[in-house]
């Protein structure tokens, strides 16, 4: 058994016990609205409950996009084409990312 995440000696060991695999066993009922009312029709599902579940997923799984994100532009600086023996390999490129306005870099001490 590996020592833990990243093989760090102080990390907890890997879990192979399936009974411990789900840390959130009490998921919300998909057919009960947030206010406790039961979903009784397809229209109620599509107009009320599904948007609630999508909101949970957006917030808890995907995460939020910041309200003010800088515009990002990409510039291809160099592209190389090489051969792998007698076969052409996929081209590789160096990209440069820039933002408007520039992102301020914080210095840690």
N, C-alpha and C positions, 0 to 999 in steps of 0.2 A: 504494500500500500504506500502511495506517495505521502510525504510528510505533510503537505497542505498546499494551499494556493501559492503558486510560484516556487514551490519547493523550499519555502522559507522555514527554518527550523522551529520558529515560534508560532507558526500558523496552525490553526486547528486541523486535524486530519480530515481527509476526504470522507464524505458520507456515502456509505453503501447500503444503509438501512432505509428501505422504501417507506417505512412508517414515519420517518422524519423528513421526507422529501418535500412535503407541502406545508410551508410555514403559515399559510393563510387558508385554513380549511373552511372558514365561514364566509363564503362568497355570497353577495346579495342575490336574492331570488330574482331571476329575470322577469318573472310575471307579477311582480309587486312594485308599484311606483314608490318613489322616495317618501311620499306622504302616507304610505301604508295601504292605499287602495289597490285592489287586485285588478290586473289587466283582464278585461272581459271580451274585447273585440280586437280584430286586426287593426282597425283604425286607431284605437287607443294605443296599441303597440307601436305603430309607425309614427304617430304624432307625439306621443308622450314618453313611453318607456325606452324605446330605442335611442332617442336623443340623450336620455339620461345615461345610458350605458356607454354611448359614444363619448360623452363628456368625461366619464370616469376613465375610459381608456386613454383619451387625449391627455388628461391630467396626470394619471398614474403610470402609464406605460410609455407613451411617446414623449411626454414633457411639453412644456409651453415654448413657443417661439417668442423671444422678447418683442415688446411693442415697437421698439425703435432699433431695427437692425441696420447696420451700415450696408451700403451697396458694395457688392464684391465683384471684382472683375478679374479675369484670368488671362494671362498672356503666355503664349507658347514662345519660349526663349530659344529652344533647340530641339530638333528632332533627329534621331539617328535611325538608320535602317541597316541591319546587320544580317549576316547569314549564319545559320546553325548547320555547319557542314555544307551540304548542297541545297539546303532548304532555307528560304527566307524566314527570318523571325519577325515577330510583331514589332512595329516601330515603337521606340521609347521616346518620351518627351520630358523635358524639364519645364515645369510651369511656375509662374510667379503669380501670387495672389496679392491684390491690393484692395484696400477699402477706402470708401469716401464717406465721411471723413476718416482720416487715418486712425487706427486703433491705438490708444495710448498703452504703452507697455509699463507695467508696474514692476518696480525693482524690489526684490525681497532682501531683507537684511538678516 
